[in-house]
């Protein structure tokens, strides 16, 4: 339990959203693509563990279990919603049972998607609405951003963010409407953010809040895998090339080195990997998914760890630099 949760919160510039430096990612609790061990009761307990530890925001999306993640989150937040920030996403369609998803940022779909999220989340206003992916249809960006601005003016959305945009796309979107945050992949194993994208986000006026997703690289940086680890077909990692061959073995070597440092600090290696992300320039907070309370306990340890200047951060950087590229 954190004694002073406010000490590990950061504001998204230009907004009134003060976020815990670790947020709860809801993809896995949607019950699809993350294996056969997703249980709604365990998911609710994981959300409660996050709240108890000072996590004050949850990142979800209509695509996560085709709305099921929203349903579970609302159930878990019953009676505990005061002060909680919910970030969700907009603009994805799927065919039939969801075998194929595509981005649709047309004004009509944005409005339909938002209204559906408002109903599922049992709210009249979305705290942070993020475009899930850049548009894959011929919708002019001015129409997309204009619709998002209109939704804000109507009081249905408080703040607007983008996900998965590159530096050029981010700058172009900002020419057509207000953008307050960027959600982008970033971890010790995936560092594309450190180039032009970080510059585009931090040199905006005001600077954008940057929410790092996959800071544990879909669990690769938790230390729970070994060279013979396998996944059921129901788990998307069964088809993720990072979990096979030389890339997998290289990642396990990095985790082994980081685990030695984590043991010296008496923290889980997941907490060390998460804290490293939180400490990087330009990062506001990191989104860590969890299916169980035990995973939450490991993740939230990163919040206090990131504040420690006596931790061997230079040694962590040396480990990561030695295996970079």
C-alpha positions in Angstrom: 0.0 0.0 0.0 1.4 3.4 -0.9 1.4 5.9 2.0 1.4 8.9 -0.3 -0.1 8.1 -3.7 0.1 11.7 -4.9 3.9 11.5 -4.8 3.8 9.0 -7.7 1.4 10.9 -9.9 2.1 13.0 -12.9 -0.2 15.4 -14.8 -0.8 15.2 -18.5 0.2 18.7 -19.6 -2.7 21.1 -20.5 -5.2 18.9 -18.6 -6.4 18.3 -15.1 -5.6 14.6 -15.2 -3.1 13.5 -12.6 -2.2 9.9 -13.3 -0.4 7.3 -11.2 2.9 6.5 -12.9 1.6 2.9 -13.4 -1.8 2.5 -15.0 -3.8 -0.7 -15.3 -4.1 -2.0 -18.9 -7.4 -3.8 -19.5 -6.7 -5.8 -22.6 -6.1 -9.1 -20.9 -9.2 -8.9 -18.7 -11.3 -8.7 -21.9 -10.8 -12.5 -22.0 -9.7 -12.8 -25.6 -6.2 -13.4 -27.1 -4.5 -13.8 -23.7 -4.8 -17.6 -23.1 -7.2 -19.9 -21.3 -6.6 -18.7 -17.8 -8.5 -15.4 -17.9 -11.2 -15.4 -15.1 -13.5 -12.5 -14.5 -13.4 -13.0 -10.7 -9.6 -12.9 -10.7 -9.8 -9.8 -13.0 -12.0 -8.0 -10.5 -9.6 -8.9 -7.7 -6.7 -7.5 -9.8 -8.5 -4.2 -10.3 -9.1 -4.0 -6.6 -5.5 -4.7 -5.9 -4.5 -1.9 -8.2 -6.9 0.5 -6.5 -5.6 -0.5 -3.1 -2.0 0.2 -4.2 -2.7 3.7 -5.5 -3.3 3.1 -9.2 -5.9 5.7 -10.2 -6.4 5.1 -13.9 -7.4 2.3 -16.2 -6.8 2.0 -19.9 -9.4 0.0 -21.9 -10.8 -0.1 -25.5 -13.9 -1.4 -27.3 -11.7 -4.0 -29.0 -10.7 -5.7 -25.7 -12.9 -8.7 -25.6 -15.4 -6.8 -27.8 -16.5 -4.7 -24.8 -16.1 -7.4 -22.2 -13.1 -5.6 -20.6 -15.4 -2.6 -20.1 -18.0 -4.7 -18.4 -15.5 -6.3 -16.0 -13.9 -2.9 -15.2 -17.3 -1.3 -14.4 -18.1 -4.3 -12.2 -14.8 -4.0 -10.4 -15.1 -0.3 -9.8 -18.6 -0.5 -8.3 -18.6 1.7 -5.2 -15.0 2.7 -5.8 -15.2 5.0 -8.8 -14.6 8.3 -7.1 -11.3 9.8 -8.4 -10.7 7.1 -10.9 -9.7 8.1 -14.5 -10.8 5.9 -17.3 -9.1 6.1 -20.7 -10.6 4.4 -23.6 -10.2 4.3 -27.4 -12.3 5.0 -30.5 -12.3 4.2 -34.2 -11.9 0.4 -34.6 -14.4 -1.8 -36.4 -14.3 -5.6 -36.5 -16.0 -8.1 -38.8 -18.3 -10.7 -37.4 -16.8 -12.3 -34.4 -13.8 -10.1 -34.6 -11.4 -12.1 -36.8 -10.3 -8.9 -38.5 -10.2 -5.4 -37.0 -9.7 -2.2 -39.0 -9.5 1.5 -38.3 -12.5 3.7 -39.2 -12.3 7.3 -38.2 -15.3 8.6 -40.1 -17.4 11.0 -38.1 -20.4 8.7 -38.1 -18.4 5.8 -36.7 -16.6 7.9 -34.1 -19.9 9.0 -32.7 -21.4 5.5 -32.7 -18.3 4.1 -31.1 -18.3 6.8 -28.4 -21.9 6.4 -27.5 -21.4 2.6 -27.2 -18.5 3.2 -24.8 -20.5 5.6 -22.7 -23.2 3.0 -22.3 -20.8 0.2 -21.4 -18.7 2.3 -19.0 -21.9 3.6 -17.4 -20.8 7.2 -17.6 -21.8 10.4 -19.4 -18.3 11.6 -20.1 -15.0 9.9 -21.1 -12.0 11.2 -19.3 -9.5 10.5 -22.0 -10.6 9.4 -25.5 -7.8 8.0 -27.7 -7.8 7.3 -31.4 -6.8 3.6 -31.4 -5.0 3.5 -34.7 -4.3 5.9 -37.6 -7.1 5.7 -40.2 -7.1 2.9 -42.7 -10.0 4.5 -44.7 -10.0 7.7 -46.9 -11.4 9.9 -44.1 -9.9 13.4 -44.1 -8.0 14.0 -40.9 -9.7 17.3 -40.5 -13.0 15.6 -40.3 -11.8 13.1 -37.7 -10.2 15.8 -35.5 -13.2 18.1 -36.0 -15.5 15.4 -34.7 -13.4 14.8 -31.6 -13.3 18.5 -30.9 -17.1 18.5 -31.3 -17.5 15.6 -28.8 -15.5 17.6 -26.3 -17.6 20.7 -26.8 -20.7 18.5 -26.2 -19.3 17.4 -22.9 -19.0 13.7 -23.9 -15.2 13.7 -23.9 -12.9 15.6 -21.6 -9.5 15.2 -23.3 -8.3 13.6 -26.5 -5.2 11.4 -27.2 -3.7 9.4 -30.1 -2.4 5.9 -30.1 0.2 4.3 -32.4 0.9 7.5 -34.4 4.4 8.3 -35.7 6.0 11.7 -35.5 4.7 12.9 -38.8 1.2 11.7 -38.2 1.2 13.3 -34.7 2.2 16.7 -36.1 -0.4 16.5 -38.8 -3.2 15.6 -36.4 -2.2 18.6 -34.2 -2.7 20.9 -37.1 -6.4 19.9 -37.2 -7.4 19.7 -33.5 -6.3 19.5 -29.9 -4.2 16.5 -28.8 -3.3 16.0 -25.2 -1.6 12.6 -25.1 0.2 10.0 -27.1 0.0 6.3 -26.3 2.9 4.4 -27.8 4.9 1.2 -27.3 8.0 1.6 -25.2 10.1 -0.8 -23.2 13.6 -1.9 -22.5 13.3 -4.2 -25.6 11.4 -1.7 -27.9 12.8 1.8 -28.0 11.6 3.4 -31.2 10.1 6.2 -29.1 13.5 7.6 -28.3 14.0 9.1 -31.7 11.8 11.6 -33.6 8.6 10.6 -31.8 9.9 11.7 -28.4 11.0 15.0 -29.9 7.6 15.5 -31.5 5.7 14.8 -28.3 7.9 16.8 -25.9 8.3 19.8 -28.1 4.6 20.3 -28.7 3.0 23.3 -27.0 2.0 22.3 -24.5 4.0 19.0 -24.4 2.0 15.9 -24.7 1.5 13.4 -22.0 3.1 10.1 -23.2 1.6 6.8 -22.0 3.9 3.9 -22.7 2.2 0.6 -23.5 3.8 -2.8 -23.5 6.4 -1.7 -21.0 6.9 -5.3 -20.1 6.8 -6.4 -23.8 3.8 -8.7 -23.3 5.3 -10.3 -20.3 8.8 -10.9 -21.7 10.3 -8.7 -19.0 8.6 -10.3 -16.1 11.1 -13.2 -15.7 8.5 -15.9 -15.8 9.5 -17.5 -19.2 12.2 -19.9 -20.1 13.6 -21.2 -23.5 11.0 -24.0 -23.6 7.9 -21.8 -22.8 5.0 -22.3 -25.1 1.5 -20.7 -25.4 -1.9 -22.1 -26.4 -3.5 -21.0 -29.7 -5.8 -18.7 -27.6 -2.8 -16.6 -26.6 -1.6 -14.1 -29.1 2.0 -14.7 -28.0 1.8 -18.0 -29.8 2.1 -16.0 -33.0 4.4 -13.2 -31.8 7.9 -13.6 -33.3 9.4 -12.0 -30.1 8.5 -15.3 -28.3 10.4 -17.6 -30.6 13.9 -18.2 -32.0 16.9 -16.0 -31.5 14.8 -12.9 -30.5 13.3 -14.8 -27.6 16.6 -16.1 -26.4 18.2 -12.7 -26.6 15.3 -11.2 -24.5 15.7 -14.0 -21.9 19.4 -13.1 -21.6 18.6 -9.5 -20.9 16.0 -10.5 -18.3 18.5 -12.7 -16.7 20.9 -9.8 -16.3 18.2 -7.5 -15.0 17.0 -10.2 -12.6 20.4 -10.0 -10.8 20.0 -6.3 -10.3 16.4 -6.7 -9.2 17.4 -9.3 -6.5 19.9 -6.8 -5.1 17.0 -4.3 -4.7 14.6 -7.0 -3.4 12.1 -6.1 -6.1 10.5 -8.2 -8.9 12.3 -7.8 -12.2 9.0 -6.7 -13.7 9.0 -3.7 -11.3 12.6 -2.9 -12.4 11.7 -2.9 -16.1 8.6 -0.8 -15.5 10.4 1.7 -13.3 13.1 2.1 -16.0 10.4 3.1 -18.5 8.8 5.5 -16.0 12.1 7.3 -15.5 12.8 7.9 -19.2 12.6 11.5 -20.5 9.2 12.4 -21.9 7.3 9.5 -20.3 4.2 10.4 -18.1 3.1 6.9 -17.1 3.3 3.3 -18.1 0.4 1.0 -18.8 0.8 -2.5 -17.3 -1.7 -5.2 -17.9 -2.6 -7.9 -15.4 -4.9 -10.9 -15.1 -4.3 -11.5 -11.4 -3.7 -9.6 -8.3 -0.2 -11.1 -7.9 0.8 -9.6 -11.2 -0.5 -6.2 -10.0 1.6 -6.4 -6.9 4.7 -6.8 -9.0 3.8 -4.0 -11.3 2.9 -1.4 -8.7 6.2 -1.8 -6.9 7.6 0.1 -9.9 6.0 3.4 -8.7 8.1 3.7 -5.6 11.2 2.2 -7.2 11.2 4.8 -10.0 11.6 7.5 -7.3 14.7 5.9 -5.8 17.9 7.5 -6.9 20.0 5.0 -5.0 19.0 2.2 -7.4 21.6 1.1 -9.9 20.1 2.8 -12.9 23.5 3.2 -14.6 24.0 -0.5 -14.4 20.6 -1.1 -15.9 21.4 1.2 -18.8 24.7 -0.7 -19.4 22.9 -4.0 -19.5 20.4 -2.7 -22.0 23.0 -1.0 -24.1 25.1 -4.1 -24.4 22.1 -6.0 -25.9 20.7 -3.2 -28.0 20.2 -3.5 -31.7 
